[in-house]
Amino acid sequence: MATARGRADTATGWAGRTIAAVVAAVFVLFFAVPIVWLLLATTKSAHALVVGPPFAPGSLGDLAANWRQLLEFQDGAVVAWIGNSALYALGALAVTLLVSIPAGYALAMTEFRFRRFLLVLTLIVMLMPNTALVLPIFLELNVAGLIGSPLSVILPMSFFPFGVYLTYIYFSTSLPRDLLAAARVDGCTETQVFTRVALPLATPVVALVGFFSFVQSWNNFFLPFVMLPSSDGYPVQVGLTALLASTPAFNPSSAGTQSVQLPTLALATVVSVLPVLIVFLFAQRFLVAGMTAGGTKE
């Protein structure tokens, strides 16, 4: 009987692993197939993309032609859009780190009036969708006369309550308070304790906050779409809508000298994602450390 029960358990285990493997394979295919198709589409001509096998590779010549068409669109507008995205994302990143890290440290390590209220308010704002804040932010910046300027995009994206909360969690759970107390006994001021002791130990969470801030800023569409009336200031995510509108497959009335083909649109999509991918590849070691920091109490 024991042998029969063991065989039943083994069969059940194999069945569970098989179902899990099938589910995982379905999810991998669901996400991987569109990405593979997108990458292959950049190497094809418009005709080959429509009539050829969907997963057949194209040629380097077609890839070069698509790249030239992308760079020539509206006299190099794509390059300007990528530069704008870099300006907005890096500007918001700098302000975010200068504000979020000290704010999280102050919430975690100091006692002051309305501290708990500020922490609860931070959590509430985290739960609000960003689109709900665009209209009041637009009205505020309009009164300040900043609509259409880079600051109209950088300043709202620098407001990053998620970064404050991440930093608060890290300093509350992973930073030894005895170490900070020892630094104060040695004569360090509170600013020196933060900059010389706490901040060097918080490198993982700083990298994590910086990565999330950069990704959010780079991928932001609605805010710059509302704040920037001129296409000269568009980031690449908003600029993709101009490319989409100039693709005859989506907008037949756009056929002409400034129209782009589907492979060129696919190439623009890949180019818009590359900066985030590069940042992730270089920062992944710090990101893993930042995600696990705060999981245990030191």
Disulfide bonds with the S-S distance in Angstrom:
none
